[in-house]
Amino acid sequence: MSSVLVVDDDPALVRMVRLALVSDGFEVETAGDGIEGLDCMQQRMFDVVVVDLQMPRMDGRTFHRELRARGYRTPVVILSAYGAEAAGEELGAEAAVSKPFDPDALTAAVRRLLRSA
């Protein structure tokens, strides 16, 4: 079973993302911000990371840069209400999904990254 780390500070959105991914057969772990997300990455490897851009303490941009600086090559899906695709390209993320998100689009993006990994 493929594992996905979801990094987002919105509990309602995290529940929806988790439901979409678990329903599609993924194992899901969550973190409330980038600092927690990096802690999770140190504890275990994930196949894909889904990260929001706007979060307290450490936002998604900083999380993504720090992830790469620490040598992690885990594929990243940017999830944002504010220009997800442009931000994804700017950061070099492998995929981007706009909020409000379509569960099928999110799971398709995760599956596409797993196939190309």
PyMOL commands that place a pseudoatom at each C-alpha (Angstrom):
pseudoatom trace, name=CA, resn=MET, resi=1, chain=A, elem=C, hetatm=0, pos=[0.000, 0.000, 0.000]
pseudoatom trace, name=CA, resn=SER, resi=2, chain=A, elem=C, hetatm=0, pos=[1.409, 3.389, -0.999]
pseudoatom trace, name=CA, resn=SER, resi=3, chain=A, elem=C, hetatm=0, pos=[1.770, 6.012, 1.717]
pseudoatom trace, name=CA, resn=VAL, resi=4, chain=A, elem=C, hetatm=0, pos=[0.881, 9.691, 1.493]
pseudoatom trace, name=CA, resn=LEU, resi=5, chain=A, elem=C, hetatm=0, pos=[1.753, 12.464, 3.930]
pseudoatom trace, name=CA, resn=VAL, resi=6, chain=A, elem=C, hetatm=0, pos=[-0.825, 15.276, 3.936]
pseudoatom trace, name=CA, resn=VAL, resi=7, chain=A, elem=C, hetatm=0, pos=[0.494, 18.575, 5.330]
pseudoatom trace, name=CA, resn=ASP, resi=8, chain=A, elem=C, hetatm=0, pos=[-2.287, 21.122, 5.933]
pseudoatom trace, name=CA, resn=ASP, resi=9, chain=A, elem=C, hetatm=0, pos=[-3.541, 23.191, 8.871]
pseudoatom trace, name=CA, resn=ASP, resi=10, chain=A, elem=C, hetatm=0, pos=[-7.263, 23.012, 7.979]
pseudoatom trace, name=CA, resn=PRO, resi=11, chain=A, elem=C, hetatm=0, pos=[-8.782, 20.024, 9.854]
pseudoatom trace, name=CA, resn=ALA, resi=12, chain=A, elem=C, hetatm=0, pos=[-11.886, 19.902, 7.629]
pseudoatom trace, name=CA, resn=LEU, resi=13, chain=A, elem=C, hetatm=0, pos=[-9.798, 19.843, 4.466]
pseudoatom trace, name=CA, resn=VAL, resi=14, chain=A, elem=C, hetatm=0, pos=[-7.461, 17.233, 5.930]
pseudoatom trace, name=CA, resn=ARG, resi=15, chain=A, elem=C, hetatm=0, pos=[-10.469, 14.995, 6.646]
pseudoatom trace, name=CA, resn=MET, resi=16, chain=A, elem=C, hetatm=0, pos=[-11.681, 15.355, 3.042]
pseudoatom trace, name=CA, resn=VAL, resi=17, chain=A, elem=C, hetatm=0, pos=[-8.235, 14.689, 1.576]
pseudoatom trace, name=CA, resn=ARG, resi=18, chain=A, elem=C, hetatm=0, pos=[-7.742, 11.701, 3.881]
pseudoatom trace, name=CA, resn=LEU, resi=19, chain=A, elem=C, hetatm=0, pos=[-11.147, 10.276, 2.924]
pseudoatom trace, name=CA, resn=ALA, resi=20, chain=A, elem=C, hetatm=0, pos=[-10.423, 10.648, -0.800]
pseudoatom trace, name=CA, resn=LEU, resi=21, chain=A, elem=C, hetatm=0, pos=[-7.006, 9.000, -0.528]
pseudoatom trace, name=CA, resn=VAL, resi=22, chain=A, elem=C, hetatm=0, pos=[-7.978, 6.213, 1.894]
pseudoatom trace, name=CA, resn=SER, resi=23, chain=A, elem=C, hetatm=0, pos=[-11.014, 5.405, -0.266]
pseudoatom trace, name=CA, resn=ASP, resi=24, chain=A, elem=C, hetatm=0, pos=[-8.623, 4.995, -3.182]
pseudoatom trace, name=CA, resn=GLY, resi=25, chain=A, elem=C, hetatm=0, pos=[-6.411, 2.571, -1.244]
pseudoatom trace, name=CA, resn=PHE, resi=26, chain=A, elem=C, hetatm=0, pos=[-3.676, 4.821, 0.145]
pseudoatom trace, name=CA, resn=GLU, resi=27, chain=A, elem=C, hetatm=0, pos=[-2.258, 4.828, 3.653]
pseudoatom trace, name=CA, resn=VAL, resi=28, chain=A, elem=C, hetatm=0, pos=[-2.433, 8.423, 4.936]
pseudoatom trace, name=CA, resn=GLU, resi=29, chain=A, elem=C, hetatm=0, pos=[-0.621, 10.266, 7.706]
pseudoatom trace, name=CA, resn=THR, resi=30, chain=A, elem=C, hetatm=0, pos=[-1.206, 13.950, 8.441]
pseudoatom trace, name=CA, resn=ALA, resi=31, chain=A, elem=C, hetatm=0, pos=[0.726, 16.935, 9.771]
pseudoatom trace, name=CA, resn=GLY, resi=32, chain=A, elem=C, hetatm=0, pos=[-0.682, 20.340, 10.733]
pseudoatom trace, name=CA, resn=ASP, resi=33, chain=A, elem=C, hetatm=0, pos=[2.145, 22.448, 9.285]
pseudoatom trace, name=CA, resn=GLY, resi=34, chain=A, elem=C, hetatm=0, pos=[5.516, 22.225, 7.612]
pseudoatom trace, name=CA, resn=ILE, resi=35, chain=A, elem=C, hetatm=0, pos=[7.456, 21.706, 10.831]
pseudoatom trace, name=CA, resn=GLU, resi=36, chain=A, elem=C, hetatm=0, pos=[5.304, 18.707, 11.759]
pseudoatom trace, name=CA, resn=GLY, resi=37, chain=A, elem=C, hetatm=0, pos=[5.589, 17.497, 8.159]
pseudoatom trace, name=CA, resn=LEU, resi=38, chain=A, elem=C, hetatm=0, pos=[9.385, 17.505, 8.283]
pseudoatom trace, name=CA, resn=ASP, resi=39, chain=A, elem=C, hetatm=0, pos=[9.254, 15.660, 11.618]
pseudoatom trace, name=CA, resn=CYS, resi=40, chain=A, elem=C, hetatm=0, pos=[7.060, 12.997, 9.983]
pseudoatom trace, name=CA, resn=MET, resi=41, chain=A, elem=C, hetatm=0, pos=[9.513, 12.692, 7.080]
pseudoatom trace, name=CA, resn=GLN, resi=42, chain=A, elem=C, hetatm=0, pos=[12.357, 12.063, 9.525]
pseudoatom trace, name=CA, resn=GLN, resi=43, chain=A, elem=C, hetatm=0, pos=[10.412, 9.228, 11.128]
pseudoatom trace, name=CA, resn=ARG, resi=44, chain=A, elem=C, hetatm=0, pos=[9.491, 7.360, 7.932]
pseudoatom trace, name=CA, resn=MET, resi=45, chain=A, elem=C, hetatm=0, pos=[9.526, 7.568, 4.164]
pseudoatom trace, name=CA, resn=PHE, resi=46, chain=A, elem=C, hetatm=0, pos=[6.377, 8.426, 2.237]
pseudoatom trace, name=CA, resn=ASP, resi=47, chain=A, elem=C, hetatm=0, pos=[5.675, 7.731, -1.411]
pseudoatom trace, name=CA, resn=VAL, resi=48, chain=A, elem=C, hetatm=0, pos=[4.019, 11.137, -2.022]
pseudoatom trace, name=CA, resn=VAL, resi=49, chain=A, elem=C, hetatm=0, pos=[3.503, 14.349, -0.043]
pseudoatom trace, name=CA, resn=VAL, resi=50, chain=A, elem=C, hetatm=0, pos=[0.418, 16.562, -0.473]
pseudoatom trace, name=CA, resn=VAL, resi=51, chain=A, elem=C, hetatm=0, pos=[1.066, 20.031, 0.956]
pseudoatom trace, name=CA, resn=ASP, resi=52, chain=A, elem=C, hetatm=0, pos=[-0.930, 23.244, 1.303]
pseudoatom trace, name=CA, resn=LEU, resi=53, chain=A, elem=C, hetatm=0, pos=[0.876, 26.517, 0.630]
pseudoatom trace, name=CA, resn=GLN, resi=54, chain=A, elem=C, hetatm=0, pos=[-0.753, 28.696, 3.310]
pseudoatom trace, name=CA, resn=MET, resi=55, chain=A, elem=C, hetatm=0, pos=[0.010, 27.405, 6.820]
pseudoatom trace, name=CA, resn=PRO, resi=56, chain=A, elem=C, hetatm=0, pos=[1.239, 28.865, 10.124]
pseudoatom trace, name=CA, resn=ARG, resi=57, chain=A, elem=C, hetatm=0, pos=[4.751, 28.316, 11.505]
pseudoatom trace, name=CA, resn=MET, resi=58, chain=A, elem=C, hetatm=0, pos=[6.126, 26.893, 8.239]
pseudoatom trace, name=CA, resn=ASP, resi=59, chain=A, elem=C, hetatm=0, pos=[4.250, 27.385, 4.984]
pseudoatom trace, name=CA, resn=GLY, resi=60, chain=A, elem=C, hetatm=0, pos=[4.201, 25.003, 2.047]
pseudoatom trace, name=CA, resn=ARG, resi=61, chain=A, elem=C, hetatm=0, pos=[6.833, 26.880, 0.044]
pseudoatom trace, name=CA, resn=THR, resi=62, chain=A, elem=C, hetatm=0, pos=[9.319, 26.748, 2.910]
pseudoatom trace, name=CA, resn=PHE, resi=63, chain=A, elem=C, hetatm=0, pos=[8.417, 23.110, 3.605]
pseudoatom trace, name=CA, resn=HIS, resi=64, chain=A, elem=C, hetatm=0, pos=[9.079, 22.163, -0.036]
pseudoatom trace, name=CA, resn=ARG, resi=65, chain=A, elem=C, hetatm=0, pos=[12.425, 24.012, -0.133]
pseudoatom trace, name=CA, resn=GLU, resi=66, chain=A, elem=C, hetatm=0, pos=[13.491, 22.455, 3.191]
pseudoatom trace, name=CA, resn=LEU, resi=67, chain=A, elem=C, hetatm=0, pos=[12.410, 18.998, 2.034]
pseudoatom trace, name=CA, resn=ARG, resi=68, chain=A, elem=C, hetatm=0, pos=[14.675, 19.265, -1.017]
pseudoatom trace, name=CA, resn=ALA, resi=69, chain=A, elem=C, hetatm=0, pos=[17.519, 20.849, 0.978]
pseudoatom trace, name=CA, resn=ARG, resi=70, chain=A, elem=C, hetatm=0, pos=[17.474, 17.829, 3.294]
pseudoatom trace, name=CA, resn=GLY, resi=71, chain=A, elem=C, hetatm=0, pos=[17.839, 15.502, 0.317]
pseudoatom trace, name=CA, resn=TYR, resi=72, chain=A, elem=C, hetatm=0, pos=[14.308, 14.107, 0.136]
pseudoatom trace, name=CA, resn=ARG, resi=73, chain=A, elem=C, hetatm=0, pos=[13.175, 13.402, -3.427]
pseudoatom trace, name=CA, resn=THR, resi=74, chain=A, elem=C, hetatm=0, pos=[9.620, 12.426, -2.498]
pseudoatom trace, name=CA, resn=PRO, resi=75, chain=A, elem=C, hetatm=0, pos=[7.165, 13.674, -5.161]
pseudoatom trace, name=CA, resn=VAL, resi=76, chain=A, elem=C, hetatm=0, pos=[5.071, 16.636, -3.986]
pseudoatom trace, name=CA, resn=VAL, resi=77, chain=A, elem=C, hetatm=0, pos=[1.523, 17.704, -4.847]
pseudoatom trace, name=CA, resn=ILE, resi=78, chain=A, elem=C, hetatm=0, pos=[0.854, 21.377, -4.084]
pseudoatom trace, name=CA, resn=LEU, resi=79, chain=A, elem=C, hetatm=0, pos=[-2.696, 21.973, -2.839]
pseudoatom trace, name=CA, resn=SER, resi=80, chain=A, elem=C, hetatm=0, pos=[-3.762, 25.617, -2.766]
pseudoatom trace, name=CA, resn=ALA, resi=81, chain=A, elem=C, hetatm=0, pos=[-6.617, 28.014, -3.386]
pseudoatom trace, name=CA, resn=TYR, resi=82, chain=A, elem=C, hetatm=0, pos=[-4.123, 30.616, -4.589]
pseudoatom trace, name=CA, resn=GLY, resi=83, chain=A, elem=C, hetatm=0, pos=[-2.627, 29.748, -7.983]
pseudoatom trace, name=CA, resn=ALA, resi=84, chain=A, elem=C, hetatm=0, pos=[-1.662, 26.163, -7.239]
pseudoatom trace, name=CA, resn=GLU, resi=85, chain=A, elem=C, hetatm=0, pos=[-0.322, 25.434, -10.718]
pseudoatom trace, name=CA, resn=ALA, resi=86, chain=A, elem=C, hetatm=0, pos=[1.826, 28.580, -10.900]
pseudoatom trace, name=CA, resn=ALA, resi=87, chain=A, elem=C, hetatm=0, pos=[3.158, 27.958, -7.394]
pseudoatom trace, name=CA, resn=GLY, resi=88, chain=A, elem=C, hetatm=0, pos=[3.842, 24.327, -8.238]
pseudoatom trace, name=CA, resn=GLU, resi=89, chain=A, elem=C, hetatm=0, pos=[5.861, 25.335, -11.286]
pseudoatom trace, name=CA, resn=GLU, resi=90, chain=A, elem=C, hetatm=0, pos=[7.714, 28.020, -9.323]
pseudoatom trace, name=CA, resn=LEU, resi=91, chain=A, elem=C, hetatm=0, pos=[8.702, 25.515, -6.632]
pseudoatom trace, name=CA, resn=GLY, resi=92, chain=A, elem=C, hetatm=0, pos=[9.421, 22.643, -8.982]
pseudoatom trace, name=CA, resn=ALA, resi=93, chain=A, elem=C, hetatm=0, pos=[6.664, 20.522, -7.445]
pseudoatom trace, name=CA, resn=GLU, resi=94, chain=A, elem=C, hetatm=0, pos=[5.678, 17.491, -9.478]
pseudoatom trace, name=CA, resn=ALA, resi=95, chain=A, elem=C, hetatm=0, pos=[1.926, 18.264, -9.432]
pseudoatom trace, name=CA, resn=ALA, resi=96, chain=A, elem=C, hetatm=0, pos=[-0.574, 20.881, -8.285]
pseudoatom trace, name=CA, resn=VAL, resi=97, chain=A, elem=C, hetatm=0, pos=[-4.278, 20.728, -7.433]
pseudoatom trace, name=CA, resn=SER, resi=98, chain=A, elem=C, hetatm=0, pos=[-6.456, 23.785, -6.829]
pseudoatom trace, name=CA, resn=LYS, resi=99, chain=A, elem=C, hetatm=0, pos=[-8.789, 24.162, -3.843]
pseudoatom trace, name=CA, resn=PRO, resi=100, chain=A, elem=C, hetatm=0, pos=[-11.596, 23.512, -3.558]
pseudoatom trace, name=CA, resn=PHE, resi=101, chain=A, elem=C, hetatm=0, pos=[-10.275, 20.225, -4.843]
pseudoatom trace, name=CA, resn=ASP, resi=102, chain=A, elem=C, hetatm=0, pos=[-11.882, 17.483, -6.878]
pseudoatom trace, name=CA, resn=PRO, resi=103, chain=A, elem=C, hetatm=0, pos=[-11.157, 14.189, -5.049]
pseudoatom trace, name=CA, resn=ASP, resi=104, chain=A, elem=C, hetatm=0, pos=[-10.730, 12.369, -8.366]
pseudoatom trace, name=CA, resn=ALA, resi=105, chain=A, elem=C, hetatm=0, pos=[-8.218, 14.966, -9.581]
pseudoatom trace, name=CA, resn=LEU, resi=106, chain=A, elem=C, hetatm=0, pos=[-6.226, 14.640, -6.366]
pseudoatom trace, name=CA, resn=THR, resi=107, chain=A, elem=C, hetatm=0, pos=[-6.098, 10.844, -6.412]
pseudoatom trace, name=CA, resn=ALA, resi=108, chain=A, elem=C, hetatm=0, pos=[-5.262, 10.902, -10.137]
pseudoatom trace, name=CA, resn=ALA, resi=109, chain=A, elem=C, hetatm=0, pos=[-2.348, 13.279, -9.471]
pseudoatom trace, name=CA, resn=VAL, resi=110, chain=A, elem=C, hetatm=0, pos=[-1.038, 11.039, -6.678]
pseudoatom trace, name=CA, resn=ARG, resi=111, chain=A, elem=C, hetatm=0, pos=[-1.350, 7.906, -8.852]
pseudoatom trace, name=CA, resn=ARG, resi=112, chain=A, elem=C, hetatm=0, pos=[0.400, 9.647, -11.760]
pseudoatom trace, name=CA, resn=LEU, resi=113, chain=A, elem=C, hetatm=0, pos=[3.332, 10.540, -9.501]
pseudoatom trace, name=CA, resn=LEU, resi=114, chain=A, elem=C, hetatm=0, pos=[3.565, 6.990, -8.206]
pseudoatom trace, name=CA, resn=ARG, resi=115, chain=A, elem=C, hetatm=0, pos=[3.681, 5.618, -11.754]
pseudoatom trace, name=CA, resn=SER, resi=116, chain=A, elem=C, hetatm=0, pos=[6.449, 8.016, -12.754]
pseudoatom trace, name=CA, resn=ALA, resi=117, chain=A, elem=C, hetatm=0, pos=[8.543, 7.459, -9.608]
for i in range(1, 117): cmd.bond("trace and resi %d" % i, "trace and resi %d" % (i + 1))
show_as sticks, trace
zoom trace
